[in-house]
Amino acid sequence: MDRRTFNTSLLGGAVAATMPLPAIAAKAKPVTGPLYAWAVAIARAQNRASPSMLANQLRISQAAASELYASMLANGAIRAPAFGGMARAAEPLFRGGQLRVVDAQISKSASVKLEDMKRAFDKATEEDAPDEGAPEDQAT
């Protein structure tokens, strides 16, 4: 990357950060419906969204994808786009390669896991212990 490209991208990033994108998105009337639901699902599953990506994934025109994108911004389904033009999902479905639901179930503390293991061990030893009143088999 040469100096001119670097300076241009640096200036573009500074200008993009100062533009009132949420105000522009708020002016767009919110679109809802099955197509909107699919767009939100795609954004949450991939944790990114852009009008061109939505147009390709949903097989719709660029204008319709731009309307969906603006509606998703206005409704808070996606966050304002970063420097690369890709917006991130407000509530991504996956985080760190795992489903969020699975992550919540796995996040027990170590002490609770240790107590569960101790209870299971005690239960197993109680079931395997011979009854005191029963006669033991003796080989003769």
C-alpha positions in Angstrom: 0.0 0.0 0.0 1.5 3.3 -1.0 1.1 6.6 0.8 -1.6 8.0 -1.4 -3.8 4.9 -0.9 -3.2 4.9 2.8 -4.1 8.6 3.1 -7.2 8.2 1.0 -8.4 5.3 3.1 -7.6 7.1 6.3 -9.5 10.2 5.1 -12.4 8.0 4.0 -12.6 6.3 7.4 -12.6 9.6 9.2 -15.4 11.0 6.9 -17.5 7.9 7.2 -17.2 8.0 11.0 -18.6 11.6 11.1 -21.5 11.0 8.7 -24.9 10.7 10.5 -25.7 7.2 9.3 -28.3 6.4 12.1 -30.1 9.6 11.2 -30.3 8.5 7.6 -31.4 5.1 8.6 -34.1 6.5 10.9 -35.7 8.4 8.0 -36.3 5.1 6.1 -39.6 3.5 6.9 -39.2 0.2 8.6 -39.8 -2.8 6.4 -41.1 -6.0 8.0 -42.3 -9.2 6.7 -40.9 -12.6 5.7 -38.1 -11.1 3.6 -37.1 -8.9 6.5 -37.1 -11.9 8.8 -34.8 -13.8 6.4 -32.5 -10.8 6.1 -32.2 -10.6 9.9 -31.6 -14.4 10.2 -28.8 -14.2 7.6 -27.2 -11.2 9.4 -27.4 -13.0 12.8 -26.1 -16.3 11.4 -23.1 -14.7 9.5 -22.6 -11.8 12.0 -22.3 -9.4 9.1 -24.5 -7.7 6.6 -24.3 -5.4 3.6 -26.8 -4.5 0.8 -24.9 -6.5 -1.8 -24.7 -9.5 0.5 -28.4 -9.4 1.1 -29.1 -9.0 -2.6 -27.0 -12.0 -3.4 -28.3 -14.2 -0.6 -32.0 -13.4 -1.0 -31.9 -13.0 -4.8 -33.5 -9.6 -4.8 -32.6 -6.3 -6.5 -30.0 -4.0 -5.1 -32.6 -1.3 -4.4 -34.8 -3.8 -2.4 -31.7 -5.0 -0.5 -30.8 -1.4 0.3 -34.3 -0.8 1.8 -34.0 -4.0 3.9 -30.5 -2.9 5.1 -31.8 0.6 6.0 -34.7 -1.0 7.8 -32.5 -3.3 9.7 -30.3 -0.4 10.8 -33.4 1.6 11.9 -34.8 -1.3 13.9 -31.5 -2.1 15.6 -31.0 -5.6 14.1 -27.6 -4.6 12.8 -25.1 -2.0 14.0 -23.8 0.9 12.0 -21.2 -0.3 9.4 -17.6 -0.2 10.1 -14.8 1.1 7.9 -15.1 -1.9 5.5 -18.8 -1.2 4.8 -19.9 -4.4 6.6 -22.3 -4.0 9.5 -22.3 -6.5 12.4 -25.4 -8.1 13.9 -26.6 -6.6 17.1 -27.3 -10.1 18.5 -25.2 -12.7 16.6 -26.4 -16.3 16.6 -22.8 -17.6 17.0 -20.1 -16.3 19.2 -16.6 -17.8 19.0 -17.7 -20.8 16.9 -20.4 -21.9 19.4 -24.1 -21.4 19.6 -25.0 -18.9 22.3 -27.5 -21.3 23.8 -24.9 -24.1 24.1 -22.4 -21.6 25.6 -25.0 -20.6 28.3 -25.5 -24.3 29.3 -21.7 -25.0 29.4 -20.9 -22.0 31.6 -21.5 -23.7 35.0 -18.9 -22.8 37.6 -16.2 -25.3 38.5 -17.6 -25.7 42.1 -21.0 -26.7 40.8 -19.5 -29.2 38.4 -17.4 -30.7 41.3 -20.4 -31.0 43.5 -22.4 -32.7 40.7 -19.5 -35.2 40.2 -19.3 -35.9 44.0 -23.1 -36.5 44.2 -22.9 -38.9 41.2 -20.0 -40.7 42.8 -21.8 -41.0 46.2 -24.9 -42.3 44.5 -22.9 -44.9 42.5 -21.1 -46.2 45.6 -24.4 -46.4 47.6 -25.9 -48.5 44.8 -22.9 -50.8 44.6 -22.6 -51.3 48.4 -23.8 -54.7 49.6 -26.8 -54.9 52.0 -25.8 -55.5 55.6 -28.6 -57.8 56.4 -28.3 -60.1 53.3 -26.1 -63.2 53.6 -23.0 -63.1 51.4 -22.3 -65.9 48.9 -19.5 -68.1 50.1 -17.7 -70.5 47.9 -17.3 -73.9 49.6 
